[in-house]
Amino acid sequence: MSHTTTDEPALKASGTTVPVLAFAGIVVAVMQTLLVPVIKDLPKLLDTTPGKATWVLTSTLLSGAVATPIMGRLGDLFGKRRMLIASLSVMVVGALVSAFTDALLPMIVGRTLQGFAMGAIPLGIGLMRDMLPRERLGSAMALMSSSIGVGGGLALPAAALVAQHTDWHALFYGAAGLGVLAIALTLLVVPESPLRAKGSFDLPGALGLAAGLVLFLLPITKGSDWGWSSPTTLGLFAAAVVVLLLWGLMELRVKAPLVDLRTTARREVLLTNLASIMVGVSFYVISLVLPQLLQLPSETGYGLGQSMVVAGLCVAPLGLTMMFTAPVYARLSARYGPRTTLILGLVIIGIGYAGGLGLMSAAWQTVVTSVLIGAGIGLAYSSLPALIIGAVPASETGAANGLNTLMRSIGTSVSSAVIGMVLASSANDVGGVAVPTMQGFRVSFLIATAAVAVGLALAFFLPRRRPATTTQLRASSEEDANLARAEQALAGESPAGEAPRGFRGRVLAADGAPVARAKVTLIDRHGRQAGATLSAGDGSYALAVPAEGPYVLAARAAGHGPLAHSATHPGVDRPVDLDLALPGETVSA
């Protein structure tokens, strides 16, 4: 007997669910750029050396990279809403720890806790997939996916304004307040998903992945300080390769792995993740270059001499444009598919960086560059979760999107290291201070353009899919036909058909009584509806499956709580018996 339970019955998503989840994503993303306006002052503020002060930023990056896939998997197993609230709670604790200290070690601890909240973004995407109807899912996932850029872009001017006019600790008090608000709104309006993955949490896999990621990302973020050819840097890279290879071999032998590497190796998932790294690289370049260009003194001959706040406002359109492209993406993706929108987004990013090479002589020109690149990144980021969700089972969306978010973080980490090295190596020494040059800025833009070109090449190799509207219309027509046949069967109080290869059984109430006229929907691993029917007078139902593999059977009836149950069909030409007990529990016959 197989059981799937939920802590609470599935609830229909309200009109405020998507904005609340997107707000939570924006709050989490704020943590990544919160300290950018005071980076140069951190050694003095914390009474430490510049090398040690960089750990305040590195710790957040490392913990976010580790937490993202782990929280995604925990969400699949124990509830995405529950893990979302846990992520935000850890972030609030971390913000308060940082707000009450001027010492380096407690600050690093606080920033590490703040990084754990990065798992909220894939959790939010998973919740949207589980709750929203198909016609709302595209724009909702686009907004959630873009929230990482929106939060980062909007945080720059806000943090600059706070840091310039108040005590810098107010940044953390504000972050904690936003986190508490996000938790309260989530508790009020976001329902828990009824979908659960089977199996247990892979603790050895989590520890192995955490060790491998730390060993890989640490030399990337600290390589410029340690030296790229130093024994420490090279040794950590070598250790990362060994640990990740051993971790991969272990994951292939685990029945319920933290990351399903076989799914990850599928063409669509692998190419999407690799393209995500390139998008992450291109996104971070503009965030590193334009604020410095805007704040450099005009006496340098190319600096624009703007204040910290004005520089933040000039870059803010990057995040705003990403937010406003979500509905545009939904229309484009519905008509042409997420592969096409990813390609279009990358092309726009490339045009933005190529044009930006000649748009560096006035503040308004940087705004134009920010808007153009923001539009492209918004389209690209919005396409990524749709491509991932279309290639993995419904029960793995949290972990799969967590891994995809991790790939973007790796891209931004690589971008930070490479661009930092380029700007440092091309800088001029002016009175003992390294001043970035225009040549360094332009080389950085060329690197971003090259990353976009690689991303485009990867995107072109993604398999073509029919637009979402075509799939939706086909699924709706199939549902209408199945429901019509079921209604005819119900008229004679006979079972609703037979399924030579599919699922059959009865829909039962909590007390075991049969439930008539219950709608049973079959959802395939791509999240598309594969069939639907109504239960007969004796509660019986039958649904044929198009192919072997994992499915979700969702049952709903008046006066009963809804149910969603994951099941796998072996592909044999005989039905799999499966009774559906409402609400919240399924029992295999």
C-alpha positions, -999 to +999 in steps of 0.1 A: +000+000+000+013+034-010+004+066+008+007+103-001-004+127+025-005+165+027-005+187+058-035+206+045-057+202+015-047+220-017-063+254-020-070+273-052-045+301-057-060+336-051-052+366-071-026+377-045-007+345-045+016+353-074+025+389-062+032+376-028+056+349-041+073+374-064+077+398-035+093+370-015+117+364-044+126+401-046+132+403-008+156+374-011+174+389-041+179+421-021+204+402+001+228+398-028+233+435-035+225+449+000+261+458+008+273+469-026+271+507-018+293+502+013+317+475-001+347+499-001+340+510+035+336+475+050+372+472+062+369+504+082+333+496+094+343+462+106+379+471+118+395+445+096+416+441+065+402+444+029+410+407+023+390+395+053+362+420+047+354+402+014+342+372+034+311+392+042+301+389+005+316+355-002+298+338+027+264+349+013+273+336-021+285+302-008+255+296+015+231+306-012+247+282-037+246+253-012+210+260+000+193+264-033+192+228-046+189+214-010+158+236-002+143+227-035+145+190-027+132+195+008+103+214-007+095+185-030+095+161-001+079+180+028+061+210+013+073+239-008+054+265+012+068+252+045+104+254+031+097+289+017+087+301+051+118+283+067+141+300+042+127+335+049+128+329+086+165+320+085+171+351+064+154+373+090+175+358+118+207+364+097+197+400+091+192+407+128+225+391+137+242+414+112+222+444+124+235+441+160+272+437+153+303+457+142+326+426+145+337+406+115+329+370+126+293+377+137+288+396+105+299+367+084+276+344+104+247+367+098+255+370+061+258+332+058+223+328+072+209+354+048+223+335+018+202+304+028+171+323+016+181+319-021+162+287-021+129+307-020+130+314-057+128+278-070+103+270-042+081+298-054+083+286-090+074+251-078+044+264-059+032+282-090+034+252-111+015+231-086-014+257-081-019+278-111-040+271-142-020+268-174-031+302-188-016+320-158+015+299-153+037+315-179+036+351-168+037+340-131+069+319-135+084+347-156+079+372-128+092+348-101+123+339-122+130+376-129+127+385-092+163+377-086+173+405-110+145+428-100+155+427-063+191+431-071+185+461-094+160+479-070+182+473-040+211+493-053+195+528-052+176+520-020+206+507-002+227+536-015+201+561-002+201+544+032+238+541+035+244+577+025+220+593+050+217+568+080+237+543+099+247+514+077+231+489+101+197+502+090+202+482+058+199+450+079+169+462+099+151+471+067+160+436+053+146+419+084+114+439+082+109+430+046+115+393+055+089+394+083+064+410+059+071+383+033+065+356+059+033+371+071+019+375+035+029+340+026+012+326+057-020+346+048-024+340+011-002+312-002-016+277+001+005+246+005+010+224-025-004+188-022+023+173-044+050+153-027+080+135-041+085+099-029+116+088-010+136+104+018+161+132+020+195+123+007+217+137+035+251+122+022+242+137-012+235+171+004+268+171+023+287+160-008+272+187-030+278+213-004+315+203-001+319+203-038+303+236-043+323+253-016+355+239-029+346+251-064+332+286-057+357+295-029+387+298-053+365+316-079+356+343-054+390+345-037+413+337-066+422+374-072+433+378-036+452+344-034+465+344-069+450+323-097+481+301-100+487+298-062+488+263-047+457+271-026+436+281-056+447+252-078+444+228-049+409+238-042+399+235-078+414+200-080+397+190-048+364+202-062+367+181-093+374+150-072+346+156-047+320+164-074+330+133-094+326+111-063+294+128-054+280+121-089+289+084-087+272+082-054+241+100-066+237+076-095+235+047-071+210+063-046+174+053-050+161+088-041+190+112-049+192+148-040+197+156-077+185+132-103+216+132-126+199+111-152+172+137-155+198+165-154+217+149-182+187+150-206+194+173-235+169+199-227+178+201-190+215+201-196+215+227-223+192+250-203+214+248-173+245+256-193+227+285-210+217+297-175+254+300-166+259+323-196+229+344-188+242+348-152+276+359-165+260+386-188+236+398-160+264+405-135+287+424-159+265+454-161+260+454-124+297+456-118+307+481-146+280+508-148+280+518-110+318+523-111+317+542-144+290+565-131+308+573-098+343+578-111+353+615-111+349+634-143+385+645-140+396+610-152+383+620-187+357+592-188+341+590-154+306+605-151+310+620-116+277+610-102+268+603-066+262+569-051+224+574-052+223+587-087+244+558-099+220+534-083+190+551-099+207+549-133+211+511-129+176+506-113+159+504-148+177+471-152+155+455-126+124+474-134+125+464-171+130+427-161+098+430-140+078+445-168+089+419-194+070+391-175+037+397-192+054+402-226+072+369-221+039+351-214+025+363-247+056+355-267+061+321-251+025+311-256+028+318-293+064+307-300+075+287-271+102+293-243+131+282-266+123+311-290+119+336-261+153+325-247+169+331-280+152+365-284+163+375-249+199+366-256+199+385-289+186+416-271+213+412-244+239+410-271+226+441-288+226+459-255+262+452-247+274+458-283+256+492-283+268+499-248+304+499-260+296+533-275+271+545-249+294+554-219+298+591-222+267+603-203+244+592-175+213+590-198+232+566-221+238+542-192+200+542-185+194+532-222+219+504-218+203+492-186+168+492-201+178+472-232+199+447-213+172+444-186+146+436-213+168+408-227+177+393-193+140+395-183+130+374-213+159+350-209+154+345-171+117+340-177+123+312-202+145+291-180+120+277-155+095+269-183+122+249-202+131+231-170+095+223-159+087+210-194+115+184-191+111+170-155+084+152-136+060+174-115+074+159-082+109+171-091+102+208-099+116+222-067+150+204-070+153+209-107+146+247-105+169+248-075+197+234-096+189+259-124+190+288-100+224+274-088+236+275-124+227+312-126+246+318-093+277+301-107+274+323-137+274+355-116+303+341-095+324+335-125+314+369-139+324+386-107+358+369-106+366+374-143+355+410-145+371+418-112+404+405-126+400+424-159+393+457-142+422+452-117+447+443-143+438+473-165+435+498-137+457+529-133+475+536-100+466+571-089+480+581-056+481+545-044+445+539-055+436+516-084+413+534-108+395+513-134+400+524-170+377+528-200+396+499-217+387+476-187+351+486-189+349+479-227+367+446-224+342+436-197+313+444-221+331+423-248+333+394-223+296+397-217+289+397-254+310+365-258+290+348-230+258+357-248+271+342-280+279+309-262+244+310-247+228+315-281+247+285-295+234+264-267+199+276-270+198+268-307+205+231-299+175+230-275+147+207-289+119+226-306+085+224-289+051+234-300+038+267-285+020+264-252-013+275-267-013+246-291-007+221-263-034+238-242-060+236-270-052+200-277-054+191-240-087+210-236-102+193-266-092+159-252-106+168-218-139+178-234-141+145-253-133+124-223-158+142-201-185+138-227-179+101-228-179+100-190-212+118-189-227+093-213-214+064-191-228+081-160-262+084-176-264+046-175-247+043-141-220+022-157-182+024-152-166+052-171-148+031-196-119+008-195-082+016-199-062-012-215-030+007-207-035+032-180-049+037-145-082+025-131-099+022-097-124+040-076-127+075-061-136+071-024-146+094+004-127+094+037-151+069+051-147+045+021-179+054+004-177+058-034-178+093-048-197+098-081-190+126-106-155+132-093-133+148-119-100+128-123-073+145-143-041+129-156-010+151-158+022+140-175+058+147-165+058+179-186+030+193-165+005+190-194-029+174-191-029+139-207-065+131-200-096+136-178-127+118-169-156+116-144-161+088-119-192+067-123-220+061-098-200+034-080-169+057-079-151+039-107-128+057-132-104+047-160-078+067-178-055+056-206-019+068-207-001+077-239+032+062-227+051+048-198+065+071-171+056+092-142+021+109-139+001+129-114-036+120-109-056+149-095-091+142-082-117+168-072-154+164-061-180+187-046-180+185-008-145+168-006-110+181-004-089+178-036-062+153-041-030+150-061-011+117-063+021+108-081+022+074-098+043+057-124+030+035-152+053+007-164+040+008-200+026-027-200-007-033-219-028-037-188-043-011-163-027-002-130-052-004-102-052+027-081-080+039-057-081+076-049-093+085-013-105+120-007-092+141+008-054+139+011-047+102+009-044+077-019-045+039-015-032+015-042-057-012-048 
